[in-house]
Structures are given as structure tokens and as C-alpha cells.
Amino acid sequence: MKNLNDLEKFDIKESTVTFESLIADAPPETSSILKGKNVIILPSHGYEDVYYTGTLDTLDYLNENNITAEVYATDDEYKELGLHAADIWLGTFIIKNFVIPIFCSVVSAYIYDKIKAKKNDKISLKFIVEKKDGKTVSIEYNGKIEKFSEVLNVVKGLSNED
């Protein structure tokens, strides 16, 4: 019998979240900071207005590596949720199509080089990928780090789809 901690989640499904809808639905102050960004970090899994601890470090790393990214909140609205476990919780990212290959490389470097993920570590994150036709696909993964490359391969594959 599998322990609940050993269960893995790897879901791929169509999404209704788009860059346009996020910007249109955001308050004017938030909307103005999101325009022109290639990646937006959304509130964490299942929470409407909180981000995992370390989100600002992730944001800084993306921007330092030439990916124009922003958090979907103003400084006043931004709140962090501190989780005290050995898992790596990165949150939810919406990614524009043309930046997918470099984004995948940068996120991989962040996880392995910056966070120093090890073989038995678990990771939880969600990518919402904008395809060439403007439709989005959600890829959610919660499982062992050694299978993370499979997730990135799926994300990279979406960069070529219409």
C-alpha cells in the first residue's frame, strides 16, 4: 500500500487562464505592472492571494536571467504562506509561448543549482503555458524531483503546438 507522501500528481489539462484575462481582471495598479511580462507568478496552489515563501527569490532569479517576470500582486497585496516541510513549493507560473525554452532552462537551473534539490526531494508547482494560438494548457506536478525533467519536456513540447 502506498503512503500518501509517495503519491505523485502529474495533470495536464486545458486552462481558461490567459495573460489577457489576468491583465483585464486585475486592478489598474496590478494590471500596469503586468503588461509586457513574459511570465507571471500567480498565487499559490488553491489560495487566492498568498504566495509560497521564496516567491520573491524565484522572481528575482527569473529577472536576473533575462526573463521578464512579475508577481500578480502589488507590494501592499503580496502575502507569503510559510510551509514547514522538506518539499520544494514553487507555486504557479503562466508562461508566454516564445519564452518557454529559456524559461525551462532557467527554472531547472534554479531548482538544481540555486535551491540544490536532491534525488529524493519532492517538488510541487504548476505551469500554465500559452500556446501559439493563444489557448493555455495547465501542467501541475507534485512528486519526486527525479521525474521533473519529464514535466519540463511536456512544457517544452507545448512551445511548438498551435
N, C-alpha and C positions, 0 to 999 in steps of 0.2 A: 504494500500500500504506500502510495506517495505521500510524503509530508507536504502540507500546504506551502511551505517555504521552497519546495522543489518544483512547484508548478510554474510553467512558463506561459506567457501570453504573447502572441505574435499575430495581431489582427491587421488586415488590410481591407479598407472599405472606402467607398466614395464619401466625400465630405461636402458640406454646404458652405463651409467657411472659406472665404476668399479674401485676398488683400483688399479688393474694392469694398466688400461688405464690412470688413473690420474698420476701414477708414471712414466709411459712410456712417457707421453706427457709433463711432467714438465721439466723445465730447470734442468741441473745437480745439481745445488746447492739446489733447492727445492726438487728434487727427493731424494736426500740423506737424508734429514731430515724427509721425509715421510715414508721411509722404516721401517717396524716393528711397525707402529702405528695401533691402533685398531679403531680409529675414526679420521676422517679428517674434519675440518671445512672448507667449501667451501665459495667462495664469495657469497654475499647476493643475495636474490631473484632478478633475472633479471639484475643483474650487474655482469660484468665480473671480476672486480678487486677491489671491495670495500666490506668492512665488516661493519656490524652494530656496533654502539657504544656499548661497553660492551663485544665484542667478546673475548678480551684477558682475561676478568674476567671469562667468561664461560670456556675458555681453561684452565685457572689456576684451576678452581673448578673441572673440569674433572680429570686433572692430580693429584690434591691433593686427589682425591677419587679413585685412582688406575686404572684409565682408561687412557691408553697411547694415547694421542691426540695431534694433531698439526694443525696449520693453513696452508692452501695451498698457502703460500707466504713466502718469506724471509722477514727479518726485513725491508729491503730497499723497498720492493714491497708493504708492508702492508699499506693500507689506510682505514680509517673509514668514514662511512656515518652517520652523526648525524640526527636522526629523532626526531622531537619535537612533540610527541603525547603521549597519555596515554597508548598506546598499548605496549605490550612486543614483541620485534622483536629479535628473536634469530638467524635466519639465516638458513643455510643448512649444514647438517651433513651427511657424509657417514659412515656407521657403519658395522664393521665385524660381521658376524653371531654369533660367540661364545660369544661376549660381550654384546649382546642385552639385556638380562635380567638385568644385573647390570647397564648398560647404562640407561635403562628406569627408574630404581630406583634413580639413581644419578641425572638425568635431572629433575625428579619430585621433588626431594628434593631441587634442585637448584631453581626451579620456585616458589615453595611454601614456603620454609624456608629462602632462601637467598634473592630472589627478593621480596618476600612477596606478591605474586599475591592474589588478592581479587576476590570475586564471579563475579563481573560484568566486570572484566578486559578482554581485548581481547589479544590473542596471535597469532603470525604468525611465522611459522617455516616449515622446510622441512627436512624429513629424507630420505636418500637413503640407503636401507637395503640390504646387501649382504646375499643371502640365501645360504644354504649348497651346492647347485650345482654351486655356483659362479655367478649366474644371480642376477640382482638387481631389486628392486621394489622401486618406489618413493611414499612417502606419504607426501602430502602437506596439511597443515591445517592453516586456518585463521579464527578464530572465538572465541567464548567465552571460558574462562578458564574452566568453569564447565563441558565442554564436552571433555576436554583434555585427561581425563582418557580413553575415547573411542579410541583416537588416539594411546595412549600407548599400549592398548590391541591389536590393529591391528599390531603394530610393534612387540610386544612380540610373537604374533601368527606366524609371519614370521620366527622366530628363529627355528621352528620345521619343516618348509617346505623344501623340496628338490628343 
